Amino acid sequence: MAFCPTGDRPVLVCGTADGAVRCLDPRTGAPLSVPTPHAGAVSGLAFCAAVEGGTAVLVSAGTDGTVRVREALGGAPLQRFTADPAGVTALAAGPVAGRRTVVTGGPDGVVRVWDAAEGRCERELTGLAGPVEVVSLAPLGDREVVTAGGADGTLRIWDARDGGTVGEFTGGGAAARSVALQDLDGEALLASGDQRATLRLWHVSSGALLNEAEVDRVPLAIAFGDAGLHVVGPDGATAL
């Protein structure tokens, strides 16, 4: 699922195992545009806010290996490209240097950075073993970075503009399920959750593991908040 809060018309989107991408008005449940389905299960959804005077876009990826970029509100198709013939396993989207950018992960452990407007692969980021389980694209100081987690729990951070390595962090051997990056008073913190329901918190610049804790649910999504870390899993949400 993904949520687009842009403007006065928010959109809630869900992707299904049969390849459908459904858009709903979260206030009423009314269906909005229905994008063309993928040929395989939807494996990722992401919104990218408007850049350079354009509109917000919805990006979807599937096990059919394709990525599709559409207007978030109207649903008009903007771009379609094959990111990985073996299937896309993880997806993120956002602005990099003022341009819409898509990040995909594949079963070969390679993370690819794409120009969303042209469907052109700008760089390949390597270093993960096994399938890429999760990716994110977020600002860090005055640059944007890509964070990815692999099947063995290892996480890596790269500079999204030039592909330079920012850091590598070793997990506990279980597949990464979620990552979140936060700049706290000039210090970057990285949080991750894995398939064994373990949360870890690192100091990015030093690589030091600050905390490790077991939780009562597999952290399928995590986010930093004012009061701590928010964790969403199969049994609901909690705050730590």
LINRAFEN-V908076 format. One line per field, one symbol per residue. phi: phi as a letter, one per 20 degrees, with the letter a starting at -180 (. if undefined). burial: # if it has 9 or more other ideal C-beta (glycine too) atoms within 8 Angstrom, else .. A space follows every 10 residues. Layout:
phi = ???
burial = ???
//
This chain:
phi = .bcdefmecf cdccddfenf dddcefecnf fdfdfgfffc gfdacbdcff clmedfcddc cbffneccdc ffeenffdbb beeageoedb bbbreclndf cdccccfene dddcfffdmd feaddcpeen ffebcbcbfb mecdcddccd fenfccccff ecnffeacce ednegfdabb dcedlndedd dbccfemddc cdeffemfee bbbecebfff bcbfcfeqde cdbgeodbcd
burial = .###.#...# ######..## ######.... .#.##..#.# ########.. #....##### ########## ###.#.###. ..##..#### ######..## #######.## ######..#. ...##..#.. ########.# ..######## ########## ..#.#####. ##.####### #.#...#### ####..#### ####..#... ....#.#### .#.#....## ###....###
//
